[in-house]
């Protein structure tokens, strides 16, 4: 298993690096292929937006529960939430790359 797999451009099959896909901050942004210059977008952007929203709600209420009822300090709950969200970002990016979640919507 490759820890940071590279994707492929849907138009020219050029290499799209893991960090390029990771740099898509919102599902509505695009990246450019270094080989052909095509604008590459995420294929299922609304699904990823809903997953991100759901994860943020879960992390918020889990953090509040841990601080109020489990006696965790706010800093510990914050660090646990940050590490969890970093892990989920990595898992989502690997899933996008492995399942060909990139698409060319416009020609440049």
N, C-alpha and C positions, 0 to 999 in steps of 0.2 A: 504494500500500500504506500503510495506516495503521499507525503504529508502536505505538500503544496503543489497540487497538479496544475498543469497548464491547459487552457482551453484552446479551441480552434475557431477561427473566423468562419461563420456560415457561408460567406461568399467565396473566399479564396483558399480556405483551409490553412491560413497562416496562423502562427502561434499568438495566442492572447494570454498574457501572463496572469498568474493567480492574483498578484497585487493590482493589476488593472481591473479585474472583475471585482476585487475587494474595494476598489476606490469608487465604485458606484454608490454614492451616499444615499440617494433616494432612488426608488425604483423607476423614476421618470427621467433620470439622467442617462447619458450615453457615453460610450468610450469609442475611440477610433482604432481601427485596425492599423498596425504599423506597416503592413505589406501593401494593402490596396486602398487604405483610407476610408473604408466603409464605416458608417455610423452603426454601432452595435448597441442594441437595447436588450433589456431582460424580456423573456418571453411571457412569463406569467407575473406581471408586475402587481396586479391587484391582490393576488393570492399572497405574495410576499409582503405586501403592505399590511394585510390583515394578520398574518403571522407575527410581524413585528409589533403591531399594536397589541395583540394578545399576550405576547411575551412581556411587554412593558407593564401591562396590567397585572399579570401574575407576579412579576418581580416586585412591583410596588406593594401589593398586598402581602406577599410573603415577607418582605422586609419589615413592614409595619408589624406583622404578627410576631416576628422574631425579636424585634425591639421591645414590644409591649408585653408579650407573654413569656418569652423564653429567656429574657434577661440579657440579650446580646447588646453590646454597645452599638451606638449608631455607626461608628467607624467600621466595626467588624461586619455589620449588615451591609454597609455601603461597599466594602471590598468584596464580599461574597457576591453581591448583585453585579458588580462590575466584572468580576471574573466569569460569572455565568453568562453575561451578555457577550463578552469577548469570545467565549467558547461557542455560543450559538451563532455568532457572526461567521466564525470559521466553518462551522458545520454547514451553514446555509450556502456559503460560497463554494465549498467542495461539492455540495449537492447540485448547484447550478452548473458547475463545470462538468461534472460527470454525467448529467442527464441532458446535455445540450440545451441549456436554458437560455442561450443567447440567440438573437435573431437580428437580421438586417432589415430595417423598416424603410430606409430611404437610400437611394443611390447618391453618392457624393461626387 
